[in-house]
Amino acid sequence: MTPAILLLKSKKIEHTVHEYVHDEGCESYGLEAAEKLGIVPERVFKTLVVSLNSGELAVGIVPVSAKLSMKLIAKAAGGKKAEMAAPQLVERSTGYVLGGVSPLGQKKRLKTVLDSSAQNYPTIFVSAGKRGMDLELTPQDLLSLLGGIYADIQQ
């Protein structure tokens, strides 16, 4: 059980856990998840942590087939500029290892922005908090739990 799964269970949020055998040699964890789960990559979302110019961290959640726009995530999160957060800072603030960062159950609650494209699907997939495990839930349940917002944040 990961912190993400425990959170969903404690809040009684409907979800499905999907597991697959992770290939350590795979370069794109998100695209690997889409392939092994047999779903379109646009429905699998990656969790990216950025540092804003204010010094705050924020989370951008975009399809694994897309790139996060630093300009758009900064604007959506209330900053002027953003850059990818240092790996050790991501792991320390979320409690998860890279490639398995879930938007749910992080050590510290961060401003969270979910790409608007998530609204195109009844359910989406996000990391469950470890490589080889994804959670399926509604985009609205995800945002409600995180206190996040929708915005167009992909390049």
N, C-alpha and C positions, 0 to 999 in steps of 0.2 A: 504494500500500500504506500503510495506516495502522498505527500501533503495535498496535492491537487485532488486526488481521489477522495481522501479523507474530508476535505472541504465540501465537495459535492455531496457526499453521503450525509454529512452533518447538517447541511442546508436542505436535504431531501430534494435535490435537483436531479431531474431525469437525465441520465447519461448512459453511454455505452463505452466500455473499455475495449480497445482493439489492440492485440499484441501481434508482433511478427518478429522473426529472427533478424536482428540487426547485423549488417555486414560491416565490420570494422574498417574495411577498405573503401567504403562508400564515401564520396565527397559531399553529397547533398543529402542530409538526413531527411529533409522534407520531401524531396522528390522520391527518395527510397520508400518513404511511408506511403505515398500515393500509389506507387507501383505495386508494392507488396500488399496493400489493402484493396487494390483494384478500383480506385476512385480517381476522378479527374484532379490534377494538381491544383486547380483553382479553388477546390473545396477543402484543401489541406492548408492550414495557416501556420506560419512560423512566428515565433516570439522573439523580437529583437529589442535589445535594451540600448538606448542612446543617452548620451550626456548632453544636456542643454547648456547654453552659454551662461545660464544662471547658476550652474553647478549642480542642478537637480538631475536626477535620472528619470527617464520616461520609457514606456513600453509601446512599441509599434507592432501591431499584429497584421501581417499581410500574407497573401497567398504565396506558397512556396515557389510558384512559377514567376513571381514578380520581384522587383527590387523596391526597397523602401526609399522614398525620397526624403533626404535630410531636410530640405527646405519645407516640405509639406508637414512632416512630423513636428518640426520645430514650431511652425505656426499653430498647428492643432493643439500642441501641448503648452502653448503660451510662451514660447521662447523666440529668440531671433535666429539662433543658429543651433544646429545639432550635429553630433558626430557619433559614430559607433562607440559605445562604452568599452573600456579596456576589459579583456576577458576575466581577469582576476576580480575586477569590480563587479562584473555581472554575476559571477559565481558567489561572491560574498554577499551581495545585496538580495539575490534571489534564493540562494540555497540550493541551486541546481547546477549541474555541469553543462557546459556548452554542448549543443546538440540534443539536449534533453530539458531545455528551459521551458517550463510551463508558465502560462500567464496566471495560472491559479495556484494558490498556496505558497506564494513567495514569502520570504522572511519579512520583507518590508513592502508595504503597499505603495506602488508607484502610479503616477498618472498614466492612464492607459488609453490608447487610441486603436480602434479596430477599423480596418479598411472597410469602406462602404460596400464593397463588392460582397461582403459576407451576407448582406441582406438578400442576395439573389438565391440563397439556399435555405431549405428548411432546417438543416443541421450542417455544422462545419466540424472539422477535425483540428485539434490542437494537441501539442505534446502533453502527455500525462505526467511528465516529470522525470522520465528516463528514456534513454534511447531504446527503440523497439516497442514503444507503447504510446498509443494516442487515445484521446478522449473524443467522443462525438457528443455534441450538445447543440442546443439552439444558440444562434448568435446573441439573441436577446438575453437568455439566461447567463451567458458568459459576461456580457456587459453589465448586467444587473449586479452580479457578484463582485465585479471589479470596480464598479462606480465609473466605468469608462464611457467613451463617446465614439460615435461613428464619424469618420472623415475620409476623404480621398487622400491617401498617403502613399500610394505607389507611383513609381516613375512611369 
